[in-house]
Amino acid sequence: MDIQEKYEALKRNLKELGSVAVAFSGGVDSTFLLKTAHDVLGDKAVAVTARSASFPQRELNEAKAFCEKNQIAHIICDSEELDIEGFRQNPPNRCYLCKKELFGKIKRLAKERGLEAVAEGSNTDDNGDYRPGLAAVRELGVKSPLREAGLNKEEIRSLSKDLGLPTWNKQSFACLASRFVYGETIEEKKLGMVEQAEQFLLDMGFHQVRVRIHGLLARIEVSAQELPRLMEEKTRETIAARLKGLGFDYVTADLLGYRTGSMNETLPEEEKAL
């Protein structure tokens, strides 16, 4: 199917749901999914956003603003991952633990409001990486309309641009817990350090940013195109001073640049197969 055929298939699938609670982070995928669901189902499409220590205030504010502007009903629920047994220890299946708790909560909210389905925004590109959260999606019967329609990230950005969505060229984002090396304890203080460090880099004009944390060492990832600017002397000195001020002992740049799931690169293949 071409991109328009996939888009039409997405709309048909959403219409068949009747009503839906969309897990809404304000990112590229969930914004496109929510907008399409609202276009198809009107008030029978409701956004649900989880507020937690691993979700930056910036992202929450943008999610609120989008729903207000588009007059979409928006539920904000507290979903504190750090209270989930085992989550703080940051095991390889951390995302499964989080998604199971989160989508269980969204399913209960949907039932209370008479909504027939729960949907999330993964796309076909997510099939190629280690994504334990998708196991929770399957177990709980959560719908993945973008994947079901065969849409990938590039196509979603293109359709988002056609729809005039502000997120069409927004940087990819994942929860702040994904910045921690597996096995390192996830703490509120360190989550705050990562959030502030990434916000500083975004404010400096870098587009695609990750600050991975290894103990008190910060490993900065930016896109390959932005690496030359990151290496400029004044820029390096400014960033190092700010991040050290946040509590990092060492500030480093990853020469491979930004890539999704870089923390998964050290996982044994048998772990990824679980």
N, C-alpha and C positions, 0 to 999 in steps of 0.2 A: 504493500500500500504506500501511496505517497503521503506527504505530510497532511494535506487537506482531508484525505480519506481517513487517516488516523484521528484527526480532530473530530470529524463527524462521528466516528465510532465511539470516541470518548463521550460526546454529548448524548449519543443513544444509550450508552451504558449508564450514564448518570441519571438519565430520565427514567430508566427501568428501576433504579433504586427507590424512587418515590420520594424519599426524604433522606437527608444525610448530615451527620456531624463530621466536619472536615478537621483533622488535626492540622492546625495552622501555626507555622513558625514565622511566617513573614518572608520566607526565602523564595527563591525562584520557582521551585516546583509547587510548593503548597499554595503560593499566591495564584499561580496559573490555575491550579486545580480548583481552588475556592471560587475564583472569578467565573470559571466555566460552570461550576455547579450552581452558582447563584444565577447566572444567565439562564440556565436550563430549568432550575427548580424554584427560583425566587426565594420566598421566605422559608421554604422547606429545606434550605441549605444554611447550616449554622456553623460558624467557626468556633473552634475550641483551642485555646493556647495555654500551655502549661508554664507557670511561673516557678522558677527554681534558681538555685545558686549557680547552676551551669548554663543559664540562659541570660545573655547580656541584657541590661536594661535598654540599650539601644535597639535591640531586636524587638523587645516587647513594645516599646514606644512606636516603632514602625508598624507592627502588627495592629495595634490599636488604631493608629491613624488611617490605615488602609480600610479597615472595617467601618470606621466612622464616615470616611469619604464616600464609600460605596453603599452605605446604609445596609450593612450585613450584620445580623445578630452575632454578637461575639461574647463567648463565655471564657473567662480567665479562671483557671483552676490551679491550686497549689499542688505541685507534684515534686516533693523534695526527694530527689534520688539518694541523697546522702543518708536517708533514714532506711533505705532498703537493705536488708541483711546481705552482707557480702559486697555491696557496691563500693564502699570506701576502699576496699582492698584492691580494687581495679583489676579484676580477673579478665582474661580474654573474652569472656561472654558478658562483660559489663553491659553492653548495649542491649542484650537480651533481657537482663534483669530490669533495666530501665523501661524498655518498651512494653514489657509485660505489665508492669505496674501502671504505666501511663495509659496504655490503651484499655486496660481493664477499667480504669477510672472514667475514661471517655465513653466507653460502652455503657456504664451505669448512668452517666449524665444523659446520654442519648435516649436510653430507655425511659428515664424520668420525664423527658420532654416529648416522648412519642415519636422519636426519629427512628427510621427503620434500619439504617446502616451507619457504619463508621468507615471513613476513608482516610488514607494517608498518601503522601506524595512521592513515593519512590518511583524511579523511571527505569528504563531498560539498562542504562549504564550501571545501575547498582547491582546488576546480576554478576558483574565481573570482579567484584571485590569481596573481601571478607565482611559480611553484613549479618552478624548474629541477631540483630534486631528484627530482621525479616522472618526469622523463625517464630518470634512472638506474634507477628502480624498474621502468619498462617494459622497458628494455634488458636488465636482468638477470633478468627473469621473476619478480620478487618480487610476491607476492599483496598486494592491498589489500582485505581482506574487508569493512571498514566502508563503503568507497565502493561496492564491488560490491553490497552490500545496500541501498544508497541512504540510509544514515544520515548525518544532519548533526550538528553539534556540540550543538545544543539537545536533540536526541533522545538522543544518547549520554549527556549529563548526566542526563537524566530516567531512562533505564534504569539508569545507574550508581547513582542515588539509590535506585531500587527494589531494587537488589542490595546496598545497604548499603556501597557502596564509598566510602572516605574522600575520593576524588578528585572526587566528583560536582560539587562547587563549587570545586574548585581553580582557581587562576588559570592562564590560558594561558601556555605557555612555549615559547621557541625557543632554540636554542643561542646562546651569548654572542657568537659571531662575527657574528650578525645585528644587533648593536648598532653595528657600524662602517659608516661611510659608504663606499660603493663606491669602490675605488681607494686607500683609506687602508690602509697596512700593518697587518696584524694581528700584535700582539706579545703575548707572555706577560704582560708587566707590565700592559699596558692591559686585557687580559682579566681579570686579577686585580682591577684598579681597578673595573671594571664589576661584577664579581661581588660585591665588598664593598659597593659603593654600593647595589646592588639589595637585598642582604641587609639593609642598614641600614634602608632604606625599608620592607621587609617587617616587620622587627622593630618598627618604629614603628606598625605596624598598617595600612599601606596594602595593599590587596588585589591590584590589577592594576597592575604596575609595569614600566616599561622605563627604563633609563638609556642613551640613545643617546650615542655618543662621536664628536665632530668635532674631531680634533686633541686638544687638552686642554680642550675645552669639553664639559660634560655637559648633555644635553638630556633633562629628566625628563618622562616621560609617565605619568600616572595616569588612571584612569577619570574621566569627566566629573563623576560624583557625588562624587569625592574631591578635585576641584580646589579647592573652597572651603577645605577643611582645609589643603591644600598651601600656600595663599596666606596663611594666618595668620602673623602676624609672628614669633612665637616658633618656629613650625615651620620657616619659611623660614630663619631664622637658624641653627637647629640643623642642618638639612640642609646648608646652604651651608658651615658650619664643618667638618662631617664630610667632605664630598666634597672640599673644598680640602685637608684633611688627607691625603686619599688620593692627591693629586697633580693634581687638576683645577685649572686656572687660573680658569675661569668656570663658574658653575652656573646653568642656566636652566630654566624650565618651559615646556613646549609647551602653548599655549593651546587647541589642538585636542584635547588629551588623548590617551589611549591608543588606538591602532588597530593592527591587525596589518599587518606589512609596510610601515611608514611610510617605510623607506629606499627602497622601490621607487617612491615617488611621483615621484622625479626621473629615473627611467629613461625613455629614449625608447621609444615603442611598438614600434619595430623591434627593440630589444634584448629586450623581453619576448616577442616572437614567436619568438625563436630556440629 
